């Protein structure tokens, strides 16, 4: 039976249709960086699924209940109760978004010279760890190296590498983290078995185990759909089992919190929670609001449960998979199998004539916007390339990918079909695409603000 959207559209927002000539002017003004393009110039925005989705009627109703007391707001009580019910951690600290939770965690646990293993750190997680003077180590599973051969849990951590790293570097490791789903690894899920074993390994070594929980509900859906023994489990029970394996978590609520702003930091450690709360007061706000309005806390408390609705997750995966299958049928090489929140295009394979030092992913991002007003993001050497500060020599990323992140409850099937049409048009002229060079960049997180120019 056809899977349809498990919701009705109640409010609409107009889209401004631009021409290719208008978009070329916008690109030049933005230094060919799509983060600098005004949203009013974008027709379909797949830059990120972080905070870009539509909230439900229940969330908007909860917003009206928001209590904006500086301290002791009942909105915080409802937020805390929802997080503890699903996540199970003793201490719940709100932050204005996920990177603030990452910064506080790094500031309290990480010191210069440390090493933090992860299945794959995403951009802000890596940047906050490195800003503390530590090394962010990715140890993805072997299956993740093959972009085109499907596997159920390509987001898993390489557990042998984890054991080896702990055996050799135990004194340097303040915590181990697992990102679910694995955004830097193509939005691929992590199995419960992998989570359990990683937890056992780290706890046996006396190392705290943390979960980057941005897309915890999507990961729970994949566990239910693909892992034996979970076929009939409720998503909330799967989520509770995942979090019971950890000592704490960070989360951007802008993903599976189904809201436009907000973050969460959790721990079971009383002393650590006290230190984190002190830093929160210094930089974010009082512990019962943490940089958020009471209405935001209310929306998160509702959204966390909505993300765990099976009908919603089934629809979300199916609609994302539909986009992947359609552009793959046009000959576009994508990471297989499709993830839950995004499709990842292998720009390196699609544009083999563009050298890696001319950033084929960024070239494809620019072409998609110029051709059809579709905004996407490069997940390759622009975002993850490592530049030696002494020599200026750059080590490229593992892959040259472009991510098409699907905002939650936002676009219709016909709008996704439009994206497919844009790819079809690009396929016929891809040999004419040229690479770019970076003409200006910051020291960290350069993809947000770097400026580019086309290579003639």
N, C-alpha and C positions, 0 to 999 in steps of 0.2 A: 504494500500500500504506500502511496505517495506520502512523504513526510512534509508537513506544512508548518508555517510559523505558528507557534503556540501562543499567539497574542494578536490583538487587533490594534491598528494604528489609530491613535487618539489625537495627536498633535502633529502637524507637519511643518517643515521648514523649507523655504524655497532654495533652489540651487541656481546659481548664476552661471550661465553657459558662456564660456570664453572661446575665442578662435585661436588657431595655432599661432597666428601672428601676434595676438595679444599675449599669449603664453610665452612666446620667445622674448618679448620685452620684459615680462615678469622674471624670467629665468636670469637674464643679464643683470637686472637690478638686484637679484638675490645672490649673485655670485655663484649661480648654478648649484646652490644648496637648497634642497627642498624644505628644510626646516625654516628657512627665511622667506618662504613664499606665503603670502596672505591666504588664509583659508577661503576668502571670498573669490579667489582665482582658481580654486580647485573644484572639479566636478564630482569626482569620487575620491574620497580621502581614506587611503589605506596605509597612511604613514605609521599609525600605531593603533592598538586596541586599548591603550592606557588612558582611561578617563574620557573616552570619546563615544561611549555607548549611550543608549537611551534608558532613562530610569522608568520604573513602572508607576502605575497609579498608586499602589500601596506605598512606594517610596516617597512620592510627592505628598501623600497624605501624612506620612510620618514626619516629613520636613516641617509641616505646619505645627507639629507638636514640640519642635525643638525648643529646649530651655537654654537660654544664653547666659545663665549665671556663670561668673568667672570660676567659681569653685563649687564643687558638690552638686553639679547639675544632674537631675534624673535622666537626662539624655545619655550621660556617661554610664549610668547604672544599666540602662538598657543595652548600650553598646558592649559593655563589659560582659554582661550576662550572655549575649549572643556569642561573643568570641569564646568565652569559657565553655559554653555548651558544645560548640563545634570543635574547638581546638584543644580544650582541656588543660591549658597552661594556668599556673597559679597567678602569675602577674601579667597584666595586660596594660600596655602603654600606647596611647594613641599618638600618631605623628601626622604631619600634614601630607606626607606621601611616603612611598617606600624607601626612597633614597635617604630620607631623614632617619628612618629606622636603621638602615645600613650604616649610616655615619655614626650614630650613637653606639651601635654594637661594635664597630671598629674602634671607636675612641675608648671604649671601656675594656675591650678584650685584646686588642692587637697592639703590638709594639714593633718598633723597627727591627728588621731581620726575621720576622715571623713568616710562616708559610701557611696559607689557607687552601686546602684541597676542596674541589667542588667537581661535580660532573661537568659543569661549564658555567663559569661566572658570566652574568650579563654585564652590560656596559657600566652602569652606576655601581654595581656591587664590586666589580673589579677596581673601579676608580677610587672608591672609598677605602678599600683595603690597601691599594698602592699609595694613596695619600697618607696613610698611617705608617708608611715605610716598609710594608710587608710585600710578599710575593703572592699573587693570586694564581694558583695552580689548577689547570683544567686536566681532569683524568676521565675523559669520556670512554664509554665501552667501545670495543673493536668494531661492532656493527655500524656505529655512527660514521665510520670512515668511508663507507660505501653509500653514496647518495642515492643510488638508483635501485638497490635491492631492498624490497620491503622487509621489515622486521617489526615485531609487535612493540618492543620497548627499546628503541634506539636512543632514548634519553638516559639509559642506565649509566651508572658509574662503573669504571674498571676497578673491580674489587681487589684484584691481585696488585694493581698499581697502588691502591690505597694501603694495602698491607705493607708493601715495600716502602712506601713513603713514610709511614708511621715507624717502621723498624729503623729507618735511616735518619729520620728527622724529628723524632717524637718531641724533643724539647722545644722545637720551633713552632709547633702546631697549637694555636690557642683554641681552635674549633674546626670541625669539618662541616661543610654545608652541602646540601642536596637541593637542586633547583627543580621544582615540579610545576608544570611540565618544563622541559629543558629548552628554554627560549633560545639560548646561544647555540644549541644543537638542533635547531630546526623545529622547535615546538613539539618535540617528541616526548612521549610519556616515560615515566619511571615505574617499574613494576614494584609491587608490594614486597616481593621476594628480595629485590635488590635493596630496597629501603631497609628491610629487616636485617639483612646481612651487614650493610654499611653501619647500621646502628650498633649491632653486636660488636663489630670490629673496633669502632671508636670508643664505645663504653668499656670494653675490655682493656683498652689502653688508657682509660681515665680521661678521655678527651670529650668535651661537649659536642653533641650532634645537633645541628640546626637545619631547618628547612626554609628555603626561600619559597614562600607559599603563594606567590602571585596568582597562579592558575591551579590551585589545589583542587577545585571542583572539576575542572576539565581532566585533571590527572585521575581523579576518582572515577570519572566516567570511563576512561580507558581501561583502568583496572577491572571494572565491572564487565566491560565488553570483551576483554582479551585474556584475562588471567583466570586460570582454573580455580574454582572454589568461590568465586565472587559473583557468579552470574546472576544470582538472585538477591544480592545484598543491596540495601538502600545506600545511596551515595553518601548520606551523612554518616552512616556507620563506617563506610570505607574511609572517609576523611578522618573520623575519630581514631581509627586504627593507625592511619599514617602518622598523625600528630603524637600519638602515644609512644612512638618510637624515638621522639626527639626531646631535647632538653629546652628548646626554644625555637622561635621562628621570626622571620621578618616577612612583611607582606606589603605590597602596594595594593590597597583596596580598590584602586582604579581599574584593576583587572577583575578578578572573581569576587570582589566586593560589589560590583555592578554600579559603581558611583563615579562621579566626575573628579573627586579629590579625596585623599585620605590614605593613611598608612597605619600599620600595626607592628608593634614589637612585643614579643612575649618571651617569658623565661619562667623557669621553676626555681631559680636561684634567688634566695632572699637578698643576699648581699649585693649581687649584681643588679637586681631590680632597683635597689636603693641608689646605687651609683648611676644607673641609667636615668632614673627619675630626676636626680640632681642635674644631670646634663640637659635633660629635657627642659627643665625650668629655665636654665641658662639660655637656651637657643630656640626652643619651640613654643613653650607655654606651660601652664600649670598642668599637672598630671591628669586632671579630669577633663582636659580639652585638647592638650597637646598640639596646638596650632590649628585646630579645627573649630568651626562653629558647632553649637549643639545640634543644629539641623543636619549637619554632615554626619555626625555620630548616629543620628536616628536613621538616616538613609543607609548607612553601612549595616546597621543591625538588621534591617530588612533584607538588603541585597545579598548578604552572605547566605541566607536561607534560599533565596530565589535562585542563586547560582547552583544550588544542589538539587534543583528540580530535574527529574529524569527526562521529562518531555522537552524541557528547554535544552539540556545538554545533547540530547539525541538530535534535535533540530540544528543546534550550532555545529556539531561535527558534520552532519550531512550537508549543510549548506557550504561549509568550508571545503569539504571533499568534492562537492560539485564543481566549484571553481577550479580546483586542481585538475580534475579529470578533463574539464573542457579545454583548458589551455594546454594540457599535455597532448590532447587530441590534435591540437594545432601544431604540434612538434616542439613545444616549449619544454625544455628539460627541467623537471621539478624534483625536489627531494621527496623520496617515497618511503613510507606512505605519507599522505597529507597529515599534518598535525591538527590540533584542535582549534587553535586561534588564528592560524596563518598558513599561507602557502609560501614556500621558499623556492625561488627560481634560481637555478645554477647559471648565473650570468657568465661565468668563466667558460662553460660549455656552449652556451648560446651565442657568445661573441668571442670565439677563439682567436679572431684576428686582432683583438685588443690586448696588448701586453698587460700583465698584472700590475706593473708600475704605472699604468695609465687607468687603473681602476674600472674594469669592465662593469662592475655592479653600479657604480655611480653613473656611468654612461647610460646604462639601461634605465635607471631611475629618471634621468633627465629626459630620455627619449619617450618614456611612458607619459610623462607630464606634457611634453611638447606635442605629442601626437593626439592624446585624448583627454588631457586634464586630469589624469589619474596620478595621485601622489602616493608614492611608496617609499621604502627606506632601504639603503644599502646595509647589508650585514656581512661585510667582507673586510678588505684591507684598509678601507677608510675608517671603519669603526674599530676594528680589532688589530690592525697592523701595529707592530711595536717599533718605535723609532728610538735608536740609540742616541741619548742626549749628547754624548761626547763626539760621535762620528757623524751623526745625522743619517746613518744607514738604516733603512727600514726592512724589517722582517715581515713578509706578507702574512695575512691571516690563513687559516686552514683552508677555507673555501671562499669563493667570490659569489656571495649570495645576494639576492634581493628579496625582501620580505613583503608580502601582501597581507597585512594584519587586518582582520575583519572586526570592525566595531560591533559591539553587542546590541542586537535588536534595532539596527539602524537602517540597513539597506535591503531592498527587495531583490527578488530573483532577476527582474529585468535590468536592474542596475548592475548586478554581477555579470549578466550576459553582455552588458556594454563593455565591461572590463575585458571579457573574453574577446570581443570584437577588436578592441585596441591592440591586444596581443597578436591577433590574426593579421592586422594591418602591419604591425612592426615586423612580423616574421618575413614578410615579402621584401623588406628594405633593410634588414639588419646588417647586411654587409657594408652598407654606407655609413653606419654609425662609427663614431670615432671616440677615443678615450679622452680623459681630462687630466690635468695636472693641478696640484694644490699650490695656490699662490700665497695663502695666509692661513695659519692654524694656531690654536692655543696648545698648551702643553698637555692638557688632559681633555678627554671627551671631545675630540676635535670634530667629530661628525656633526655636532650640534651647531657649530659656528664657523667652520672652515670655509674658505672661499676657493672656488675652482675657476679654471678657464679651459675651453676646448683645446685639444691638440690638433693642429692642422695636419 
